[in-house]
Amino acid sequence: MNNKTYQKYRVGIAIFTSVVVGIAVSRDNTILAIAGVVIGMAFMGVVRSKTKIELDERQKMVREKAAQVSYAIFAPTIGLGSLVLILLAPEGSYFMEAIGFVLAYLSLFFIALYAISHYFINRKFGGDGEE
Amino acid sequence: MPSRITLSTESSAAMAKNKLKVFRAINDLTQEALAEKVGVSRQTVIAIESNKYNPSLDLAFKLARLFDVAIEEIFFYEEEGEANGKA
């Protein structure tokens, strides 16, 4: 299966899943919604396994830039968001504070993950100083 | 500490350009055919031809070998304001 066929299958599965989930929500049927999502994921897995997905260098670069921009936006947003929630939560509003702490830990985890992946990727591309 | 991180790969004063479209026409290849020969997508060939994307050295070598010319004949570096088409 080539990339174009894979894209067609992907769109088909996405439409199928969203229709099933839509019906499930309108009928208030949780089991149908879960089943729709699981079946969609299973179909997607099968289609993906049958496809040899090749990314060329420009597509890789696009992904890198997109990830870079996402990180640059997401990390400060959740970091500052957590700070705002913790500091400006009204007295006794433990729920907002708890969300603030969760976001704070999440942003720390995110930064740590970035630092670790940066370290290893830097080493892989000769940034360890070894000749 | 670096002053600023930029997402752009191009410098403002100079720019890498290419004559890929010319070589493709000389060799009577479509964008699709060229893309298939060097293992990239048609969008990548379009992006290179319109100077929106600078290929990797690997791809530049592949293109040069395909057209049986030196890399410098396809790709060249041009200062802003210089005449176009200078190899």
Backbone of each chain as ProteinMPNN parsed JSONL, in Angstrom:
{"seq_chain_A": "MNNKTYQKYRVGIAIFTSVVVGIAVSRDNTILAIAGVVIGMAFMGVVRSKTKIELDERQKMVREKAAQVSYAIFAPTIGLGSLVLILLAPEGSYFMEAIGFVLAYLSLFFIALYAISHYFINRKFGGDGEE", "coords_chain_A": {"N_chain_A": [[0.851, -1.195, 0.0], [0.606, 2.161, -0.91], [1.564, 5.589, -0.048], [-0.492, 7.394, -0.765], [-2.823, 5.826, -0.912], [-2.881, 5.045, 1.71], [-3.408, 7.488, 2.971], [-6.032, 7.922, 2.052], [-7.399, 5.77, 3.25], [-6.998, 6.494, 5.876], [-8.45, 8.879, 6.147], [-10.988, 7.843, 5.668], [-11.283, 6.1, 7.867], [-11.16, 7.951, 9.93], [-13.483, 9.437, 9.424], [-15.418, 7.428, 9.76], [-14.998, 6.783, 12.51], [-15.597, 9.267, 13.726], [-18.289, 9.539, 13.007], [-19.469, 7.316, 14.284], [-18.862, 7.918, 16.981], [-20.23, 10.321, 17.179], [-22.911, 9.463, 16.839], [-23.057, 7.827, 19.081], [-22.76, 9.705, 21.145], [-25.006, 11.297, 20.715], [-26.997, 9.483, 21.369], [-26.396, 8.988, 23.896], [-24.704, 6.864, 24.616], [-22.229, 5.287, 26.067], [-20.725, 2.969, 25.761], [-20.863, 2.372, 23.036], [-19.499, 4.588, 22.021], [-16.895, 4.19, 23.062], [-16.368, 1.718, 21.878], [-16.419, 2.472, 19.177], [-14.19, 4.176, 19.015], [-12.132, 2.402, 19.758], [-12.335, 0.448, 17.735], [-11.793, 2.055, 15.525], [-9.13, 2.803, 16.113], [-7.956, 0.272, 15.998], [-8.361, -0.42, 13.29], [-6.841, 1.604, 12.137], [-4.318, 0.894, 13.052], [-3.963, -1.551, 11.71], [-4.007, -0.714, 9.023], [-1.822, 1.003, 9.021], [0.24, -0.796, 9.568], [0.34, -2.161, 7.211], [1.333, -0.382, 5.48], [4.089, 1.205, 3.951], [5.443, 3.793, 5.24], [6.966, 6.596, 4.085], [9.017, 9.28, 4.877], [10.138, 12.236, 3.503], [13.097, 14.401, 3.446], [12.282, 17.108, 3.611], [9.736, 16.952, 4.697], [10.396, 15.879, 7.15], [11.832, 18.025, 8.197], [9.803, 19.91, 8.362], [8.239, 18.743, 10.336], [10.036, 18.876, 12.462], [10.275, 21.659, 12.807], [7.64, 22.27, 13.411], [7.349, 20.903, 15.821], [9.197, 22.301, 17.346], [8.08, 24.886, 17.41], [5.67, 24.276, 18.673], [6.609, 23.428, 21.178], [7.824, 25.799, 22.037], [5.601, 27.379, 22.393], [3.827, 25.902, 24.008], [5.191, 25.115, 26.431], [5.863, 27.592, 27.931], [3.225, 28.482, 28.193], [1.806, 26.545, 29.772], [3.434, 26.646, 31.994], [3.293, 29.354, 32.904], [0.555, 29.467, 33.169], [0.091, 27.649, 35.251], [1.365, 29.0, 37.311], [-0.201, 31.29, 37.521], [-2.641, 30.139, 38.268], [-1.973, 29.019, 40.766], [-1.078, 31.216, 42.282], [-3.082, 33.168, 42.014], [-5.443, 31.966, 42.712], [-8.622, 32.004, 44.257], [-9.19, 32.331, 47.812], [-9.505, 29.275, 49.464], [-10.155, 27.931, 47.207], [-9.468, 25.104, 46.358], [-9.506, 23.39, 44.257], [-8.741, 24.823, 41.931], [-6.161, 25.472, 42.683], [-5.067, 22.927, 42.878], [-5.177, 22.126, 40.213], [-3.377, 23.976, 39.223], [-0.996, 23.084, 40.464], [-0.759, 20.584, 39.257], [-0.406, 21.33, 36.597], [1.998, 22.713, 36.91], [3.811, 20.675, 37.657], [3.571, 19.197, 35.354], [4.653, 20.945, 33.455], [7.274, 21.022, 34.382], [7.995, 18.35, 33.987], [7.804, 18.268, 31.239], [9.806, 20.06, 30.462], [12.014, 18.73, 31.494], [11.934, 16.399, 29.984], [12.435, 17.462, 27.474], [15.03, 18.41, 27.901], [16.427, 16.027, 28.376], [16.005, 14.594, 25.961], [17.204, 16.4, 24.248], [19.862, 16.259, 25.107], [20.611, 13.6, 24.417], [20.093, 13.541, 21.648], [21.78, 15.547, 20.803], [24.243, 14.371, 21.424], [24.163, 12.243, 19.663], [24.45, 13.512, 17.229], [27.079, 14.336, 17.248], [27.669, 16.206, 19.224], [29.031, 15.712, 21.554], [31.66, 16.294, 21.793], [33.629, 14.46, 21.218], [36.227, 13.214, 19.121]], "CA_chain_A": [[0.0, 0.0, 0.0], [1.438, 3.365, -0.942], [1.197, 6.691, 0.858], [-1.768, 8.005, -1.16], [-3.888, 4.908, -0.479], [-2.903, 5.124, 3.168], [-4.109, 8.736, 3.34], [-7.461, 7.712, 1.791], [-7.896, 4.895, 4.321], [-6.948, 7.263, 7.123], [-9.604, 9.79, 6.139], [-12.169, 6.978, 5.807], [-11.374, 5.632, 9.26], [-11.471, 9.126, 10.77], [-14.914, 9.747, 9.231], [-16.159, 6.345, 10.413], [-14.898, 6.942, 13.966], [-16.334, 10.447, 14.195], [-19.733, 9.275, 12.857], [-19.871, 6.397, 15.365], [-18.81, 8.656, 18.256], [-21.331, 11.289, 17.125], [-24.156, 8.726, 17.107], [-22.999, 7.381, 20.48], [-22.995, 10.865, 22.02], [-26.413, 11.736, 20.585], [-27.849, 8.494, 22.047], [-25.884, 8.867, 25.267], [-24.256, 5.475, 24.753], [-20.781, 5.32, 26.309], [-20.083, 1.743, 25.244], [-20.747, 2.537, 21.581], [-18.424, 5.57, 21.791], [-15.607, 3.521, 23.327], [-16.189, 0.692, 20.831], [-16.085, 3.186, 17.939], [-12.797, 4.652, 19.092], [-11.232, 1.236, 19.773], [-12.347, -0.149, 16.387], [-11.066, 3.003, 14.668], [-7.697, 2.67, 16.4], [-7.514, -1.032, 15.501], [-8.293, -0.288, 11.826], [-5.702, 2.47, 11.833], [-3.124, 0.081, 13.307], [-3.837, -2.538, 10.62], [-3.653, 0.009, 7.792], [-0.449, 1.515, 9.195], [1.191, -1.905, 9.476], [0.414, -2.611, 5.812], [1.867, 0.708, 4.662], [5.469, 1.617, 4.177], [5.37, 5.252, 5.241], [8.28, 7.217, 3.903], [9.04, 10.735, 5.035], [11.352, 12.785, 2.911], [13.805, 15.329, 4.341], [11.52, 18.346, 3.832], [8.653, 16.63, 5.637], [11.024, 15.757, 8.48], [12.147, 19.377, 8.659], [8.529, 20.537, 8.724], [7.868, 18.185, 11.645], [10.946, 19.442, 13.469], [9.895, 23.069, 13.056], [6.331, 22.278, 14.083], [7.584, 20.489, 17.208], [9.918, 23.411, 17.98], [7.111, 25.965, 17.667], [4.727, 23.769, 19.68], [7.288, 23.479, 22.475], [8.031, 27.207, 22.403], [4.318, 27.954, 22.819], [3.169, 25.107, 25.043], [5.908, 25.117, 27.716], [5.588, 28.804, 28.718], [1.786, 28.614, 28.466], [1.406, 25.77, 30.952], [4.228, 27.141, 33.125], [2.683, 30.602, 33.409], [-0.818, 29.123, 33.57], [0.142, 27.037, 36.587], [1.732, 30.072, 38.248], [-1.402, 32.132, 37.701], [-3.646, 29.371, 39.025], [-1.536, 28.837, 42.155], [-0.979, 32.502, 42.993], [-4.294, 33.993, 41.963], [-6.649, 31.202, 43.066], [-9.292, 32.591, 45.421], [-9.027, 31.598, 49.082], [-10.377, 28.104, 49.618], [-10.411, 27.278, 45.924], [-8.428, 24.068, 46.288], [-9.549, 22.763, 42.934], [-7.891, 25.615, 41.012], [-4.779, 25.305, 43.137], [-4.632, 21.57, 42.503], [-4.918, 22.15, 38.76], [-2.132, 24.736, 39.088], [0.14, 22.215, 40.81], [-0.65, 19.554, 38.208], [0.207, 21.985, 35.424], [3.391, 23.044, 37.245], [4.586, 19.429, 37.534], [3.548, 18.834, 33.933], [5.623, 21.773, 32.73], [8.615, 20.554, 34.787], [8.212, 17.078, 33.293], [7.967, 18.609, 29.832], [11.136, 20.673, 30.306], [12.989, 17.666, 31.75], [11.891, 15.524, 28.81], [13.118, 18.196, 26.399], [16.461, 18.451, 28.214], [16.989, 14.67, 28.189], [16.053, 14.267, 24.529], [18.201, 17.295, 23.656], [21.175, 15.723, 25.458], [20.919, 12.398, 23.64], [20.127, 13.865, 20.216], [23.013, 16.32, 20.628], [25.337, 13.391, 21.418], [24.052, 11.445, 18.432], [24.945, 14.299, 16.098], [28.452, 14.776, 17.435], [27.804, 17.315, 20.176], [29.68, 15.29, 22.797], [33.044, 16.773, 21.778], [34.568, 13.401, 20.857], [36.657, 13.31, 17.726]], "C_chain_A": [[0.89, 1.251, 0.0], [0.861, 4.478, -0.062], [-0.173, 7.284, 0.544], [-2.939, 7.145, -0.704], [-4.034, 4.97, 1.035], [-3.668, 6.361, 3.643], [-5.613, 8.584, 3.15], [-8.083, 6.854, 2.892], [-8.001, 5.676, 5.63], [-8.151, 8.194, 7.243], [-10.886, 8.99, 6.357], [-12.375, 6.532, 7.24], [-11.742, 6.786, 10.194], [-12.949, 9.486, 10.656], [-15.771, 8.702, 9.956], [-16.178, 6.537, 11.931], [-15.716, 8.137, 14.442], [-17.837, 10.256, 14.067], [-20.222, 8.39, 14.001], [-19.906, 7.136, 16.708], [-19.948, 9.676, 18.324], [-22.665, 10.63, 17.453], [-24.216, 8.326, 18.582], [-23.297, 8.539, 21.437], [-24.461, 11.29, 21.954], [-27.367, 10.765, 21.284], [-27.41, 8.245, 23.491], [-25.413, 7.442, 25.577], [-22.728, 5.44, 24.853], [-20.067, 4.127, 25.672], [-19.86, 1.852, 23.733], [-19.613, 3.506, 21.238], [-17.053, 4.926, 21.961], [-15.32, 2.491, 22.232], [-15.782, 1.343, 19.509], [-14.642, 3.618, 17.907], [-11.821, 3.473, 19.005], [-11.161, 0.6, 18.382], [-11.58, 0.748, 15.404], [-9.568, 2.88, 14.851], [-7.15, 1.357, 15.845], [-7.36, -1.0, 13.983], [-7.059, 0.504, 11.415], [-4.387, 1.699, 11.997], [-2.87, -0.896, 12.172], [-3.362, -1.85, 9.34], [-2.206, 0.492, 7.854], [0.58, 0.392, 9.036], [1.361, -2.389, 8.038], [1.073, -1.556, 4.912], [3.323, 0.988, 4.998], [5.474, 3.147, 4.073], [6.775, 5.833, 5.14], [8.16, 8.731, 4.029], [10.292, 11.251, 4.347], [11.898, 13.899, 3.808], [13.034, 16.616, 4.61], [10.392, 18.106, 4.834], [9.191, 16.477, 7.06], [11.315, 17.132, 9.059], [10.887, 20.107, 9.112], [8.093, 20.05, 10.104], [8.735, 18.761, 12.763], [10.552, 20.868, 13.843], [8.578, 23.134, 13.821], [6.49, 21.908, 15.556], [8.256, 21.619, 17.991], [8.951, 24.546, 18.353], [6.122, 25.535, 18.753], [5.341, 23.85, 21.072], [7.411, 24.922, 22.961], [6.725, 27.859, 22.878], [3.778, 27.224, 24.05], [3.859, 25.203, 26.411], [5.669, 26.406, 28.513], [4.108, 28.952, 29.09], [1.393, 27.825, 29.708], [2.193, 26.205, 32.187], [3.599, 28.383, 33.745], [1.255, 30.359, 33.885], [-0.853, 28.543, 34.975], [0.447, 28.103, 37.646], [0.518, 30.949, 38.57], [-2.427, 31.409, 38.568], [-3.262, 29.239, 40.493], [-1.588, 30.169, 42.916], [-2.306, 33.262, 43.066], [-5.582, 33.229, 42.296], [-7.297, 31.831, 44.3], [-9.134, 31.702, 46.666], [-10.026, 30.429, 49.15], [-10.683, 27.386, 48.317], [-9.321, 26.227, 45.676], [-8.358, 23.418, 44.908], [-8.625, 23.491, 41.948], [-6.426, 25.475, 41.381], [-4.221, 23.954, 42.717], [-4.324, 21.505, 41.015], [-3.6, 22.883, 38.482], [-0.913, 23.878, 39.379], [0.343, 21.136, 39.75], [0.032, 20.145, 36.977], [1.678, 22.315, 35.673], [4.28, 21.803, 37.108], [4.676, 18.988, 36.077], [4.578, 19.649, 33.151], [7.051, 21.383, 33.102], [8.97, 19.266, 34.057], [8.544, 17.333, 31.822], [9.366, 19.172, 29.573], [12.227, 19.619, 30.504], [13.085, 16.733, 30.545], [12.641, 16.164, 27.645], [14.634, 18.163, 26.633], [17.11, 17.094, 27.961], [17.093, 14.338, 26.701], [17.082, 15.145, 23.803], [19.605, 16.748, 23.876], [21.536, 14.541, 24.547], [20.995, 12.685, 22.136], [21.387, 14.662, 19.884], [24.22, 15.388, 20.557], [25.35, 12.603, 20.112], [24.639, 12.188, 17.233], [26.278, 14.99, 16.404], [28.642, 15.934, 18.397], [28.478, 16.938, 21.481], [31.154, 15.674, 22.841], [34.059, 15.706, 21.44], [34.942, 13.494, 19.383], [36.552, 11.969, 17.014]], "O_chain_A": [[1.808, 1.374, 0.812], [-0.182, 4.32, 0.573], [-0.928, 7.636, 1.451], [-3.926, 7.657, -0.176], [-5.14, 4.95, 1.574], [-4.463, 6.297, 4.581], [-6.392, 9.056, 3.978], [-9.157, 7.169, 3.404], [-8.964, 5.534, 6.383], [-8.783, 8.285, 8.295], [-11.759, 9.395, 7.124], [-13.487, 6.577, 7.767], [-12.53, 6.62, 11.126], [-13.596, 9.801, 11.654], [-16.718, 9.04, 10.666], [-17.233, 6.464, 12.561], [-16.439, 8.047, 15.434], [-18.595, 10.744, 14.906], [-21.253, 8.668, 14.615], [-20.859, 6.998, 17.476], [-20.554, 9.876, 19.376], [-23.453, 11.157, 18.239], [-25.246, 8.456, 19.243], [-24.008, 8.361, 22.426], [-25.082, 11.599, 22.971], [-28.433, 11.175, 21.744], [-27.975, 7.412, 24.201], [-25.685, 6.896, 26.646], [-22.027, 5.55, 23.847], [-18.971, 4.251, 25.126], [-18.807, 1.472, 23.221], [-18.86, 3.281, 20.29], [-16.165, 5.09, 21.124], [-14.203, 2.395, 21.726], [-14.911, 0.834, 18.804], [-13.952, 3.451, 16.902], [-10.824, 3.526, 18.285], [-10.081, 0.255, 17.902], [-10.82, 0.263, 14.565], [-8.815, 2.854, 13.877], [-6.048, 1.309, 15.298], [-6.365, -1.484, 13.443], [-6.336, 0.138, 10.488], [-3.468, 1.835, 11.189], [-1.738, -1.064, 11.72], [-2.45, -2.323, 8.663], [-1.464, 0.405, 6.875], [1.647, 0.589, 8.454], [2.395, -2.957, 7.686], [1.337, -1.807, 3.736], [3.727, 1.006, 6.161], [5.503, 3.715, 2.981], [7.638, 5.595, 5.985], [7.326, 9.368, 3.385], [11.389, 10.748, 4.591], [11.267, 14.292, 4.789], [13.114, 17.164, 5.71], [10.124, 18.938, 5.702], [8.553, 16.879, 8.033], [11.084, 17.386, 10.241], [10.897, 20.828, 10.11], [7.636, 20.835, 10.934], [8.252, 19.085, 13.848], [10.501, 21.234, 15.017], [8.413, 23.932, 14.743], [5.861, 22.505, 16.429], [7.926, 21.862, 19.152], [9.001, 25.087, 19.458], [5.778, 26.318, 19.639], [4.691, 24.279, 22.025], [7.143, 25.23, 24.122], [6.756, 28.792, 23.68], [3.33, 27.852, 25.009], [3.189, 25.356, 27.432], [5.299, 26.321, 29.684], [3.774, 29.473, 30.154], [0.729, 28.355, 30.598], [1.679, 26.141, 33.303], [3.398, 28.452, 34.958], [0.8, 30.953, 34.862], [-1.71, 28.894, 35.786], [-0.136, 28.104, 38.73], [0.256, 31.293, 39.723], [-3.006, 31.993, 39.483], [-4.121, 29.334, 41.37], [-2.078, 30.235, 44.043], [-2.604, 33.916, 44.066], [-6.679, 33.775, 42.177], [-6.611, 32.152, 45.271], [-8.969, 30.487, 46.565], [-11.224, 30.596, 48.919], [-11.375, 26.369, 48.304], [-8.39, 26.438, 44.898], [-7.305, 22.964, 44.462], [-7.839, 22.869, 41.233], [-5.559, 25.373, 40.514], [-3.081, 23.838, 42.267], [-3.332, 20.904, 40.603], [-2.814, 22.473, 37.627], [0.079, 23.923, 38.652], [1.475, 20.812, 39.39], [0.929, 19.536, 36.394], [2.505, 22.212, 34.768], [5.36, 21.865, 36.521], [5.702, 18.479, 35.623], [5.284, 19.117, 32.295], [7.942, 21.406, 32.253], [10.089, 19.101, 33.57], [9.433, 16.707, 31.246], [10.024, 18.811, 28.597], [13.23, 19.606, 29.79], [14.175, 16.33, 30.14], [13.383, 15.496, 26.926], [15.416, 17.925, 25.712], [18.205, 17.015, 27.404], [18.127, 13.864, 26.233], [17.744, 14.697, 22.868], [20.437, 16.762, 22.969], [22.628, 14.493, 23.981], [21.85, 12.143, 21.436], [21.987, 14.481, 18.825], [25.115, 15.585, 19.734], [26.405, 12.334, 19.538], [25.241, 11.586, 16.343], [26.567, 16.073, 15.895], [29.688, 16.581, 18.378], [28.506, 17.735, 22.418], [31.829, 15.402, 23.834], [35.252, 16.004, 21.376], [34.116, 13.803, 18.524], [36.876, 11.871, 15.83]]}, "seq_chain_B": "MPSRITLSTESSAAMAKNKLKVFRAINDLTQEALAEKVGVSRQTVIAIESNKYNPSLDLAFKLARLFDVAIEEIFFYEEEGEANGKA", "coords_chain_B": {"N_chain_B": [[25.505, 33.5, 26.142], [23.127, 32.715, 23.678], [21.857, 35.25, 21.542], [19.422, 35.258, 20.178], [17.015, 32.921, 19.051], [16.436, 31.707, 15.887], [13.967, 30.65, 13.521], [14.428, 30.543, 10.913], [16.284, 29.361, 8.101], [17.648, 30.76, 6.34], [19.992, 33.292, 5.529], [19.866, 36.852, 5.802], [21.325, 38.354, 4.035], [22.418, 36.798, 1.974], [21.645, 34.096, -0.299], [20.91, 30.708, -1.027], [20.518, 29.496, -4.234], [19.053, 27.845, -7.116], [19.271, 25.871, -10.187], [17.496, 23.935, -10.799], [15.083, 23.55, -12.111], [15.738, 24.159, -14.725], [17.612, 22.147, -15.355], [15.98, 19.972, -15.056], [14.167, 20.373, -17.097], [15.875, 20.215, -19.302], [16.569, 17.544, -19.186], [14.167, 16.439, -19.677], [12.252, 15.727, -17.667], [9.519, 15.152, -15.49], [8.216, 16.813, -12.558], [7.259, 14.939, -10.796], [8.484, 12.574, -11.755], [11.186, 13.192, -11.351], [11.191, 13.485, -8.588], [10.609, 10.895, -7.788], [12.872, 9.572, -8.717], [14.929, 10.541, -7.076], [14.004, 9.983, -4.595], [12.232, 11.574, -3.05], [9.375, 13.659, -2.131], [6.951, 15.081, -4.457], [6.257, 17.605, -3.683], [8.52, 18.45, -2.381], [10.351, 18.731, -4.462], [9.097, 20.823, -5.817], [9.286, 22.799, -3.85], [12.061, 23.127, -3.697], [12.668, 24.021, -6.272], [11.361, 26.469, -6.259], [12.891, 27.87, -4.55], [12.234, 27.76, -1.852], [13.018, 25.909, -0.118], [16.04, 24.588, 0.999], [17.917, 21.927, -0.126], [19.274, 18.965, 1.522], [22.769, 18.083, 1.796], [23.082, 15.499, 0.973], [20.838, 15.047, -0.688], [21.371, 17.001, -2.587], [23.722, 16.019, -3.741], [22.685, 13.676, -4.842], [20.986, 14.728, -6.788], [22.822, 16.076, -8.394], [24.368, 13.955, -9.311], [22.441, 12.555, -10.715], [21.889, 14.274, -12.854], [24.345, 14.311, -13.887], [26.293, 16.323, -13.402], [28.336, 18.859, -11.755], [27.759, 19.763, -8.32], [27.813, 22.501, -7.939], [26.957, 23.476, -10.334], [24.273, 23.219, -10.319], [23.383, 24.199, -7.862], [23.852, 27.331, -6.302], [25.313, 30.106, -4.572], [24.011, 33.177, -3.782], [24.457, 36.608, -3.427], [22.266, 39.103, -2.145], [20.788, 41.152, -4.57], [22.55, 40.585, -6.548], [22.94, 39.566, -10.008], [20.475, 37.394, -11.38], [20.711, 33.865, -12.103], [23.39, 33.481, -12.173], [26.032, 31.242, -12.16]], "CA_chain_B": [[24.103, 33.136, 25.877], [22.742, 33.167, 22.342], [20.967, 36.398, 21.627], [18.082, 34.995, 19.661], [16.886, 31.704, 18.252], [15.578, 31.978, 14.736], [13.494, 29.446, 12.845], [14.779, 30.634, 9.505], [17.582, 28.798, 7.744], [18.26, 31.63, 5.356], [20.516, 34.551, 6.027], [19.165, 37.941, 5.13], [22.177, 38.973, 3.025], [22.681, 35.909, 0.85], [20.671, 33.025, -0.387], [21.23, 29.631, -1.955], [19.53, 29.361, -5.307], [19.351, 26.679, -7.941], [18.778, 25.811, -11.567], [16.922, 22.589, -10.891], [14.021, 23.56, -13.123], [16.403, 24.143, -16.032], [18.165, 20.806, -15.575], [14.847, 19.047, -15.195], [13.625, 20.575, -18.448], [16.866, 19.689, -20.261], [16.507, 16.079, -19.145], [12.793, 16.067, -19.985], [11.675, 15.014, -16.525], [8.457, 15.855, -14.759], [8.533, 16.94, -11.122], [6.929, 13.634, -10.199], [9.519, 11.61, -12.151], [12.422, 13.567, -10.663], [10.995, 13.181, -7.166], [10.708, 9.439, -7.629], [14.262, 9.159, -8.966], [15.815, 10.895, -5.956], [13.395, 9.493, -3.357], [11.551, 12.592, -2.229], [8.017, 13.907, -2.613], [6.854, 16.114, -5.501], [6.216, 18.894, -2.975], [9.905, 18.827, -2.076], [10.937, 19.233, -5.713], [8.487, 22.143, -6.047], [9.852, 23.728, -2.856], [13.457, 23.422, -4.066], [12.653, 24.844, -7.504], [10.914, 27.838, -5.962], [13.852, 28.396, -3.556], [11.646, 27.847, -0.515], [13.663, 24.895, 0.709], [17.388, 24.197, 0.593], [18.055, 20.484, 0.114], [20.447, 18.506, 2.263], [23.909, 17.744, 0.931], [22.79, 14.177, 0.429], [19.917, 15.208, -1.821], [22.061, 17.798, -3.6], [24.608, 15.087, -4.446], [21.845, 12.782, -5.653], [20.516, 15.486, -7.955], [23.985, 16.331, -9.253], [24.721, 12.687, -9.967], [21.378, 12.219, -11.659], [22.052, 15.096, -14.052], [25.744, 14.149, -14.276], [27.001, 17.614, -13.346], [28.829, 19.184, -10.411], [26.726, 20.386, -7.485], [27.844, 23.955, -8.135], [26.236, 23.858, -11.551], [22.825, 23.274, -10.009], [23.149, 25.069, -6.703], [24.832, 28.408, -6.147], [25.032, 31.043, -3.495], [23.893, 34.498, -4.404], [24.222, 37.759, -2.555], [21.081, 39.86, -2.545], [21.093, 42.235, -5.498], [23.331, 40.062, -7.673], [22.099, 39.161, -11.145], [19.97, 36.026, -11.323], [21.218, 32.928, -13.098], [24.856, 33.397, -12.133], [26.406, 29.95, -11.607]], "C_chain_B": [[23.71, 33.617, 24.472], [21.69, 34.263, 22.424], [19.538, 36.061, 21.212], [18.066, 33.701, 18.86], [15.952, 32.011, 17.102], [15.174, 30.677, 14.07], [13.896, 29.429, 11.376], [16.152, 30.042, 9.251], [18.308, 29.703, 6.762], [18.843, 32.858, 6.029], [19.851, 35.669, 5.243], [19.984, 38.49, 3.969], [22.368, 38.095, 1.785], [21.744, 34.72, 0.869], [21.12, 31.963, -1.381], [20.115, 29.519, -2.983], [19.9, 28.16, -6.165], [18.759, 26.773, -9.337], [18.138, 24.446, -11.819], [15.879, 22.507, -12.0], [14.619, 23.452, -14.533], [16.922, 22.745, -16.348], [17.057, 19.772, -15.759], [14.264, 19.146, -16.605], [14.574, 19.994, -19.504], [16.76, 18.161, -20.355], [15.083, 15.538, -19.35], [12.153, 15.212, -18.872], [10.541, 15.84, -15.921], [8.886, 15.955, -13.293], [8.323, 15.602, -10.421], [8.039, 12.612, -10.481], [10.832, 11.897, -11.43], [12.347, 13.197, -9.179], [11.171, 11.69, -6.906], [12.148, 8.96, -7.77], [15.176, 9.452, -7.772], [15.199, 10.573, -4.588], [12.848, 10.565, -2.438], [10.13, 12.794, -2.77], [8.033, 15.004, -3.686], [6.856, 17.502, -4.873], [7.631, 19.386, -2.679], [10.59, 19.389, -3.322], [10.404, 20.636, -6.008], [9.125, 23.182, -5.11], [11.29, 24.105, -3.195], [13.484, 24.353, -5.277], [12.244, 26.29, -7.223], [11.752, 28.488, -4.854], [13.245, 28.574, -2.158], [12.31, 26.861, 0.436], [15.04, 24.568, 0.144], [17.59, 22.717, 0.887], [19.277, 20.153, 0.954], [21.564, 18.214, 1.272], [23.667, 16.423, 0.211], [21.909, 14.281, -0.824], [20.568, 16.006, -2.95], [23.007, 16.916, -4.428], [23.81, 14.159, -5.358], [21.39, 13.484, -6.935], [21.65, 15.724, -8.938], [24.382, 15.073, -10.009], [23.699, 12.299, -11.027], [21.549, 12.992, -12.971], [23.491, 15.056, -14.587], [26.474, 15.496, -14.402], [27.538, 17.82, -11.923], [27.711, 19.895, -9.632], [26.634, 21.883, -7.763], [27.116, 24.411, -9.392], [24.732, 23.956, -11.313], [22.561, 24.289, -8.905], [24.251, 26.127, -6.606], [24.353, 29.376, -5.075], [25.036, 32.441, -4.07], [23.627, 35.578, -3.367], [22.992, 38.494, -3.054], [21.478, 41.013, -3.46], [21.927, 41.791, -6.679], [22.398, 39.618, -8.783], [21.688, 37.714, -10.999], [20.64, 35.168, -12.39], [22.727, 32.814, -13.133], [25.257, 32.095, -11.464], [27.663, 30.032, -10.779]], "O_chain_B": [[23.93, 34.776, 24.121], [20.773, 34.22, 23.243], [18.573, 36.524, 21.821], [18.984, 33.421, 18.089], [14.84, 32.503, 17.291], [15.941, 29.714, 14.053], [13.723, 28.425, 10.685], [17.069, 30.19, 10.06], [19.454, 29.439, 6.396], [18.269, 33.398, 6.975], [19.335, 35.45, 4.148], [19.422, 39.034, 3.018], [22.468, 38.608, 0.671], [21.139, 34.382, 1.887], [21.645, 32.282, -2.448], [18.933, 29.455, -2.645], [20.941, 27.536, -5.959], [17.899, 27.602, -9.634], [18.233, 23.888, -12.911], [15.805, 21.518, -12.73], [14.091, 22.759, -15.403], [16.712, 22.219, -17.441], [17.197, 18.82, -16.526], [13.916, 18.138, -17.221], [14.138, 19.367, -20.469], [16.848, 17.574, -21.433], [14.834, 14.34, -19.213], [11.6, 14.14, -19.118], [10.61, 17.067, -15.856], [9.805, 15.264, -12.854], [9.111, 15.197, -9.566], [8.478, 11.887, -9.589], [11.508, 10.983, -10.957], [13.298, 12.673, -8.599], [11.802, 11.283, -5.93], [12.593, 8.067, -7.049], [16.098, 8.685, -7.495], [15.798, 10.857, -3.551], [12.976, 10.486, -1.216], [9.74, 12.165, -3.754], [9.0, 15.755, -3.806], [7.384, 18.455, -5.446], [7.904, 20.586, -2.722], [11.31, 20.385, -3.255], [11.16, 21.525, -6.399], [9.458, 24.291, -5.527], [11.698, 25.251, -3.01], [14.22, 25.339, -5.304], [12.727, 27.218, -7.872], [11.373, 29.517, -4.296], [13.682, 29.424, -1.384], [12.174, 26.974, 1.654], [15.183, 24.304, -1.049], [17.448, 22.292, 2.033], [20.198, 20.96, 1.08], [21.334, 18.112, 0.067], [23.991, 16.25, -0.963], [22.198, 13.687, -1.864], [20.344, 15.723, -4.127], [23.084, 17.046, -5.65], [24.204, 13.891, -6.493], [21.409, 12.902, -8.019], [21.478, 15.596, -10.151], [24.693, 15.122, -11.199], [24.045, 11.784, -12.09], [21.378, 12.437, -14.056], [23.809, 15.68, -15.599], [27.172, 15.755, -15.381], [27.23, 17.052, -11.011], [26.84, 20.539, -10.217], [25.548, 22.459, -7.818], [26.711, 25.567, -9.51], [24.019, 24.678, -12.011], [21.653, 25.116, -8.994], [25.431, 25.836, -6.805], [23.173, 29.445, -4.732], [25.971, 32.833, -4.769], [22.711, 35.48, -2.55], [22.71, 38.503, -4.252], [22.404, 41.764, -3.151], [22.022, 42.493, -7.686], [21.224, 39.33, -8.548], [22.478, 36.889, -10.538], [21.075, 35.663, -13.43], [23.289, 32.144, -13.999], [24.872, 31.85, -10.32], [28.114, 29.022, -10.24]]}, "name": "protein", "num_of_chains": 2, "seq": "MNNKTYQKYRVGIAIFTSVVVGIAVSRDNTILAIAGVVIGMAFMGVVRSKTKIELDERQKMVREKAAQVSYAIFAPTIGLGSLVLILLAPEGSYFMEAIGFVLAYLSLFFIALYAISHYFINRKFGGDGEEMPSRITLSTESSAAMAKNKLKVFRAINDLTQEALAEKVGVSRQTVIAIESNKYNPSLDLAFKLARLFDVAIEEIFFYEEEGEANGKA"}
